[in-house]
Amino acid sequence: MLFVLAGPSYVGKKTALSHFMKLYSFSSIIPYTTKPVKRQSGEVEGIKYHYVDQDNATDIDNDAFIHDRPFRYKNNDDQIIYAYKKSDIEQAINSYSNFIIHASVGNAINISKEYRAKNKGHLYIIFLDYSEALTEEFFRKRFIKMDSQYQNGSDPENNIDEEQFRRRFAHAKKERSVYSKNTKYFDEEIKGDQPYSICSSLENYILPKLMVMPTSPDRIPGPLSDDDIMYMIEKRLKDKLLIEDKKNVLSASECKKKLSGCAIQLSLSGTIRIIKRPLINNYIDMAQDECVLDSKLSGIYKEKNISLGYVLKPNETILCSSVESIKMPHDIYGLVSSKFSYTQLGLSIELGTSVIQPGHEGKIHFQIKNNTANSICIYPEIQVAQLLLFRTVQPSSAKYCDKTGTHGYDKASVSPISKFRDDNKELANAKKPGKNFIKSVAGAFRNQMVEAIVGILFTCGIIVTVATKAEAFLKTYIIPIFNSSPILIKVMLIAIGIWLFSHLFDFIGRLLISFVEFVIRKIRERIR
């Protein structure tokens, strides 16, 4: 498939050619020319043109080539020929790959006459033009701005090659004039005064006509390199990748410092959630009333400031987030991974791989676990995690978010706790395990009785052990004071004694049960 671009000088033909070759992996055909060395401006043989000496012009001025008549300026022929080899044109038209070339209007018409009727759907001839009228003032501004090779002084507005300007201006008018008389040989006319607008309009026209999807670096699914990431930050016009640090959008140079290899480095924020270790395991009912559940989870998962560091105990897991906020394009998703420099210490990103969905906007939340028997002190701002980015085949139309457009906790500094309840009909309608008030009271009473009995037995065992000394102590100090006290004091002492012994038994029983559970857990770990 071949697309041919024609139009006046400085309209954006070469820019459009580079745009499609770079972003959509289009191929091109190298033209032949008799352009003299003095006007080649550093152009390399075999890249921009195939150069033919003017004495051998007949090598390309024959039926094997598509070529235009030389441009006549001031009644003198230019003598420079620009030509395309017919076999190259035919190969491009019949190829399943995508080709694009720029040509003079005359050459575009000749290509159209030779091949267009027989190759519908495989060949498109496009004329590019300015939106504004082609006046001398307008063209001079374009000439000064875009053709620096003909400027021969430090002040380009006053030091330009006037003869070259006049020649270019005459050629632009000639190209427009020839097109206006031969529009039937063209498939489309696209106008624009800036190269980027021309490229955008060409994309809208060309891409839907392709039989083979373009292999654009900005569209190939798979992992992104650091260059791909920087392209999405710097050059994407829409749906860009943005990185914020402390609510400030980072510049391209600042973003580049965050990259290492093909990943964005994530720094630990100054606020985390620690998971409290109770003496007796907590019971969490995921289908419990949201307000009650929030209150309960807030007590278990405590928010903590770690500006002075935090000592991560053996096998402890904390919930944390990044300092950076990431705005993900709709065709990009991410995976949060550990960094090897920290995994060597025994720290890991735990509880499975964290997927950052397309359209995510906010901080990155993850968990850190200390897998060793050592305590490790961590600090805010350390780059403990990294975000790997991948491109999808097509942009995601459904955002992974709530009714407000994004997850509210994405912007928070601490990890979420009870967001699994949001719009979760299964939990809202879940049948509770047969628990009612009487059973709850009975269960609590049973636990209290078990703790109290264990405490009483342990205390009685201690008392039996020291019975003789305890009896002497009571006879010498406690009983005489108690007998000589008023009746009201006796009642108060008895009440205080009962309260103290009751709580003492509970405390001792709870302590012993927790100790036994701890010992059993350690034995099981050793056995495994």
C-alpha positions in Angstrom: 0.0 0.0 0.0 1.4 3.4 -1.0 0.5 7.0 0.0 1.9 9.8 -2.1 2.2 13.3 -0.6 2.5 16.4 -2.8 2.2 20.1 -2.2 4.0 23.5 -2.1 7.3 24.0 -0.3 7.3 24.2 3.5 3.7 22.8 3.8 5.0 19.8 5.9 5.6 17.0 3.4 9.0 15.9 4.9 7.7 16.3 8.4 4.7 14.1 7.7 7.0 11.5 6.0 9.2 11.4 9.1 6.1 11.3 11.4 4.7 8.2 9.8 8.0 6.4 9.4 9.0 7.0 13.0 5.6 6.5 14.8 3.9 4.0 12.6 6.9 2.2 11.0 6.0 3.1 7.5 8.6 2.4 4.8 9.5 4.9 2.0 11.1 4.8 -1.4 14.4 6.7 -2.0 14.0 8.9 -5.1 16.6 9.6 -7.8 17.8 13.1 -8.6 20.4 15.1 -10.6 20.6 17.7 -7.9 24.2 19.2 -7.9 26.5 18.7 -5.0 26.4 22.3 -4.0 22.7 22.0 -3.2 22.8 18.7 -1.4 23.2 20.4 2.0 24.9 17.5 3.7 22.4 14.9 2.4 23.8 11.4 2.3 23.7 9.2 -0.8 21.2 6.4 -0.4 19.3 8.0 2.5 17.5 11.1 1.2 18.3 10.6 -2.5 20.1 8.4 -5.0 22.3 11.0 -6.8 22.9 10.9 -10.5 25.4 13.1 -12.3 23.7 15.6 -14.7 25.9 14.3 -17.5 24.2 10.9 -17.0 20.6 12.3 -16.6 19.4 9.8 -19.3 19.9 7.1 -16.7 16.7 8.2 -15.0 15.1 10.2 -17.9 13.5 7.1 -19.5 10.5 4.9 -19.4 11.7 2.9 -16.4 11.2 5.9 -14.1 8.3 8.2 -13.2 9.7 11.8 -13.5 8.4 15.3 -13.8 9.6 18.0 -16.3 12.3 20.3 -14.8 10.9 23.5 -13.2 11.3 26.5 -15.5 12.2 29.7 -13.6 12.8 33.1 -15.4 12.6 31.3 -18.7 15.4 29.0 -17.8 15.0 25.3 -17.2 16.2 24.1 -13.7 17.7 21.0 -15.4 17.2 19.1 -12.1 15.2 15.9 -12.4 13.4 14.1 -9.5 12.3 10.6 -10.3 11.0 7.4 -8.8 11.8 4.0 -10.2 8.7 2.3 -11.5 9.6 -1.1 -10.1 9.9 0.5 -6.6 6.5 2.1 -7.0 4.9 -1.2 -8.1 6.5 -3.1 -5.3 5.2 -0.6 -2.7 1.7 -0.7 -4.1 1.5 -4.5 -4.1 3.2 -4.9 -0.7 1.2 -5.7 2.5 3.5 -3.2 4.2 2.7 0.5 4.4 4.7 2.9 2.2 4.7 6.7 2.1 6.6 9.1 -0.2 6.6 12.8 -1.0 6.7 14.0 -4.7 6.2 17.0 -6.8 2.7 17.6 -8.0 3.8 16.6 -11.5 5.3 13.3 -10.3 2.2 12.6 -8.2 -0.1 13.1 -11.2 2.1 10.8 -13.3 2.0 8.1 -10.6 -1.8 8.5 -10.5 -2.2 8.2 -14.2 0.0 5.1 -14.4 -1.3 3.1 -11.4 -4.4 4.6 -9.7 -7.1 3.1 -11.8 -5.7 -0.4 -11.5 -4.8 -0.2 -7.8 -7.9 1.2 -6.0 -7.5 0.7 -2.2 -3.7 0.3 -2.6 -2.7 3.7 -3.8 -3.7 7.1 -2.5 -2.6 10.5 -3.8 -2.9 13.4 -1.3 -2.3 17.1 -1.8 -1.2 19.1 1.2 -1.8 22.9 1.2 -1.8 25.9 3.4 -5.0 27.1 5.0 -4.0 30.8 4.3 -3.7 32.5 1.0 -0.2 32.1 -0.6 1.0 35.7 -0.4 4.6 36.8 -0.6 4.5 38.0 3.0 3.1 34.7 4.2 5.7 32.6 2.3 8.6 34.8 3.3 7.8 34.1 7.0 7.8 30.4 6.2 11.0 30.6 4.2 12.8 32.5 7.1 11.6 30.1 9.7 12.0 26.7 8.0 14.7 27.0 5.4 17.8 28.0 7.4 20.1 26.4 4.9 19.7 29.4 2.6 20.3 32.0 5.4 23.8 33.3 5.2 23.9 35.8 8.1 23.4 36.2 11.9 20.1 38.1 11.3 18.0 35.8 9.2 15.3 38.4 8.6 17.8 40.7 6.8 20.3 38.1 5.5 18.5 35.6 3.2 19.2 34.5 -0.3 16.6 36.6 -2.1 17.1 34.8 -5.4 16.5 31.5 -3.7 13.4 32.9 -2.0 12.0 34.1 -5.3 12.6 30.7 -6.9 10.9 28.8 -4.0 8.0 31.2 -4.0 7.5 30.8 -7.8 7.7 27.0 -7.4 5.1 27.0 -4.7 2.7 28.9 -6.9 3.4 26.6 -9.8 2.6 23.5 -7.6 -0.7 25.0 -6.5 -1.6 26.0 -10.1 -0.9 22.6 -11.5 -2.9 20.9 -8.7 -5.9 23.2 -9.3 -6.0 22.0 -13.0 -5.6 18.3 -12.1 -7.6 17.7 -9.0 -9.2 14.6 -10.5 -5.9 12.7 -10.1 -5.9 13.2 -6.3 -7.9 11.4 -3.6 -7.8 14.0 -0.9 -6.8 17.6 -0.1 -5.6 18.4 3.4 -5.0 21.9 4.6 -3.1 23.3 7.6 -0.6 26.0 8.5 1.4 24.0 11.1 3.2 20.6 10.4 1.6 19.0 13.5 -1.9 19.9 12.3 -1.1 18.4 8.9 0.2 15.2 10.6 -2.9 15.0 12.7 -5.2 15.3 9.7 -3.2 12.8 7.8 -3.5 10.3 10.6 -7.3 10.7 10.5 -7.3 10.0 6.8 -4.6 7.4 6.4 -4.9 5.1 9.5 -8.5 3.9 8.8 -7.5 2.9 5.2 -4.7 0.6 6.3 -5.0 -3.1 5.6 -2.2 -3.9 8.0 -2.3 -2.3 11.4 0.7 0.1 11.9 3.4 -1.1 14.2 3.8 2.2 16.1 6.2 2.3 19.1 3.3 4.1 20.8 0.9 1.3 20.0 2.8 -2.0 20.1 1.4 -4.1 23.1 4.0 -5.3 25.6 6.5 -3.9 28.2 7.7 -0.3 27.9 11.3 0.7 27.8 12.6 3.9 29.4 12.4 5.6 26.0 8.8 4.5 25.6 8.0 5.9 29.0 9.6 9.2 28.3 7.8 9.4 24.9 4.5 9.1 26.8 5.5 11.8 29.2 7.0 14.3 26.7 5.4 13.8 23.3 1.9 12.4 23.7 -0.6 15.1 23.0 -3.6 13.3 24.7 -3.9 10.8 27.5 -0.3 11.4 28.7 1.5 9.6 31.5 2.0 12.1 34.4 4.1 11.7 37.6 3.4 13.9 40.6 5.6 14.4 43.7 4.0 16.2 46.6 1.2 17.4 44.3 3.6 18.9 41.8 3.7 17.5 38.3 7.3 16.6 37.5 9.0 17.9 34.4 10.5 15.6 31.8 14.0 15.9 33.3 12.7 15.2 36.8 10.7 12.2 35.5 13.9 10.8 33.8 15.6 10.8 37.2 12.8 8.5 38.5 13.5 5.9 35.8 15.9 3.1 36.2 16.1 0.5 33.5 12.5 0.1 32.2 10.8 0.9 35.6 9.6 3.9 37.5 11.2 4.0 41.0 8.7 4.3 43.9 9.6 6.0 47.1 8.1 5.1 50.5 5.7 7.7 51.9 6.0 9.0 55.5 2.7 7.4 56.6 2.0 3.7 56.9 -0.5 1.3 58.5 0.8 -1.2 61.0 -1.2 -4.4 61.8 -1.6 -4.7 65.5 -0.9 -8.1 67.1 -3.6 -8.8 69.7 -3.2 -11.3 72.5 -6.2 -13.2 71.1 -6.9 -13.3 67.4 -9.4 -10.8 66.1 -12.6 -11.9 64.4 -13.3 -9.9 61.2 -16.6 -10.4 59.5 -16.4 -9.0 55.9 -20.2 -8.7 55.7 -20.5 -6.7 58.9 -22.1 -3.3 59.0 -19.8 -0.9 57.3 -19.6 1.7 60.1 -18.9 -1.1 62.7 -16.4 -2.7 60.4 -14.6 0.6 59.7 -14.2 1.3 63.3 -13.0 -2.2 64.1 -10.5 -2.3 61.2 -9.2 1.2 62.1 -8.3 -0.2 65.5 -6.5 -3.2 64.0 -4.7 -1.4 61.1 -3.2 1.6 62.8 -2.0 4.6 60.9 1.5 5.6 61.9 4.0 8.4 60.9 7.5 7.1 60.2 9.3 10.4 59.7 12.0 9.1 62.2 12.0 5.6 60.7 10.1 2.5 61.7 11.5 -0.8 63.0 9.9 -3.7 61.0 9.8 -6.7 63.2 10.5 -10.3 62.0 7.7 -11.6 59.7 5.8 -8.3 60.1 3.8 -6.9 57.2 2.9 -3.2 56.8 0.6 -1.4 54.4 2.2 1.6 52.7 2.1 3.8 49.6 4.4 5.7 47.3 5.3 9.4 47.6 4.7 9.7 43.9 1.2 9.9 42.3 0.8 8.4 38.9 -1.8 9.2 36.2 -2.0 6.2 33.9 -3.1 6.5 30.2 -6.0 4.3 29.2 -3.8 1.9 27.2 -1.2 1.4 29.9 -1.3 -0.9 33.0 1.4 -1.4 35.6 2.8 -4.1 37.9 4.4 -3.2 41.3 7.6 -5.2 42.0 10.2 -5.5 44.7 13.8 -4.2 44.1 16.6 -6.7 44.4 18.7 -4.4 46.6 16.0 -4.7 49.3 15.0 -8.3 48.7 18.6 -9.2 49.6 17.8 -7.8 53.1 14.7 -10.0 53.3 12.2 -7.3 52.4 9.6 -8.0 49.8 6.4 -6.6 48.2 3.9 -9.1 49.7 0.4 -10.4 49.3 0.6 -11.0 45.5 1.4 -8.8 42.5 -0.2 -5.4 42.6 -1.9 -4.5 39.3 -2.2 -0.8 38.5 -5.1 -0.5 36.2 -5.4 1.7 33.0 -6.8 5.1 34.0 -5.4 4.9 37.6 -4.8 8.3 39.0 -3.2 8.6 42.4 -0.6 7.0 44.7 0.6 3.4 44.3 -0.3 1.2 47.3 1.6 -1.9 48.3 2.7 -4.0 51.2 6.1 -4.6 52.6 7.0 -7.8 54.6 10.1 -8.6 56.6 10.8 -12.2 55.9 13.7 -12.6 58.2 14.2 -13.2 61.9 15.9 -9.8 62.2 14.4 -6.4 62.9 15.0 -4.0 60.0 14.6 -0.2 60.4 13.1 1.5 57.3 12.8 5.2 56.5 10.6 7.4 54.3 11.7 8.3 50.7 13.7 5.0 50.2 13.0 3.6 46.8 11.8 0.2 48.0 9.5 -0.6 45.0 9.3 -0.2 41.2 6.5 0.2 38.7 6.8 -1.8 35.4 4.5 -0.5 32.6 2.8 -2.5 29.8 0.8 -1.4 26.8 -2.6 -3.1 26.0 -3.7 -3.9 22.4 -6.5 -1.4 22.6 -7.2 1.4 25.2 -9.4 0.4 28.1 -12.8 2.0 27.9 -13.9 0.9 31.4 -11.9 2.6 34.2 -11.2 0.7 37.4 -12.9 3.2 39.7 -15.9 4.1 41.7 -18.9 6.3 40.8 -16.9 9.5 41.3 -14.5 8.6 38.5 -11.6 7.2 40.5 -10.9 5.4 43.8 -11.1 7.9 46.6 -8.2 6.2 48.4 -5.9 6.5 45.4 -5.0 10.1 46.5 -4.6 9.1 50.2 -1.2 8.7 51.8 -2.2 5.4 53.6 -3.4 2.1 52.2 -7.1 1.4 52.1 -8.7 -1.0 54.6 -12.4 -1.6 54.0 -12.8 -0.6 50.3 -13.7 -4.2 49.4 -17.2 -3.3 50.6 -17.7 -0.6 47.9 -20.6 -1.7 45.6 -20.1 -5.3 46.7 -23.6 -6.8 46.5 -22.4 -10.2 47.4 -21.2 -9.1 50.8 -24.2 -6.7 51.3 -26.6 -9.7 50.8 -24.4 -12.3 52.5 -26.1 -14.5 55.0 -24.3 -14.2 58.4 -23.0 -17.3 60.0 -25.7 -18.3 62.6 -24.7 -15.7 65.2 -27.3 -14.0 67.4 -27.2 -12.0 70.6 -27.7 -14.9 72.9 -25.0 -17.0 71.2 -22.7 -14.0 71.2 -23.2 -13.4 74.9 -22.8 -17.2 75.5 -19.6 -17.2 73.5 -18.1 -14.2 75.3 -19.1 -15.8 78.7 -17.5 -19.1 77.7 -14.2 -17.4 76.8 -14.3 -15.4 80.0 -15.0 -18.6 82.1 -12.1 -20.5 80.3 -9.7 -17.6 81.0 -10.9 -17.3 84.6 -10.7 -21.1 85.3 -7.1 -21.2 83.9 -6.2 -18.2 86.0 -7.8 -19.7 89.2 -6.0 -23.0 88.7 -2.7 -21.3 88.1 -3.2 -19.0 91.1 -4.3 -21.9 93.4 -1.2 -23.8 92.3 1.0 -20.9 93.4 -0.9 -20.5 96.7 -0.6 -24.2 97.5 3.1 -24.0 96.8 3.6 -21.1 99.3 0.7 -22.1 101.6 2.6 -22.0 104.9 4.2 -18.6 104.3 0.9 -17.2 103.0 -1.0 -18.4 106.1 1.6 -16.7 108.5 1.4 -13.5 106.4 -2.4 -13.4 106.6 -2.5 -14.1 110.4 0.2 -11.5 111.2 -0.9 -8.6 109.0 -4.2 -8.9 107.1 -6.6 -10.6 109.6 -5.9 -8.3 112.6 -6.4 -5.2 110.5 -9.5 -6.6 108.9 -11.1 -7.6 112.3 -10.4 -4.1 113.8 -11.9 -2.2 110.8 -15.5 -0.8 110.8 -18.1 -2.8 109.0 -18.3 -0.3 106.0 -14.5 -0.6 105.4 -14.8 -4.4 105.6 -17.5 -4.4 102.8 -15.3 -2.1 100.6 -12.2 -4.3 101.2 -14.2 -7.4 100.3 -15.6 -5.8 97.1 -12.1 -4.6 96.0 -10.6 -8.0 96.7 -13.3 -9.7 94.6 -12.7 -7.2 91.7 -9.0 -7.5 91.9 -8.9 -11.3 92.0 -11.5 -11.6 89.2 -9.4 -9.4 86.9 -6.2 -11.1 88.1 -7.6 -14.5 87.2 -8.7 -13.3 83.7 -5.3 -11.6 83.1 -3.3 -14.6 84.2 -5.5 -17.0 82.2 -5.3 -14.8 79.0 -1.5 -14.5 79.4 -1.1 -18.3 79.8 -3.4 -19.1 76.8 -1.5 -16.6 74.6 1.8 -18.1 75.7 0.7 -21.6 74.9 -0.6 -20.5 71.4 2.8 -18.8 70.8 4.7 -21.9 71.7 2.5 -24.1 69.5 2.9 -21.7 66.6 6.7 -21.7 66.9 6.8 -25.5 67.1 4.7 -25.7 63.9 7.0 -23.3 62.2 10.1 -25.4 63.2 8.4 -28.6 62.0 7.6 -27.0 58.6 
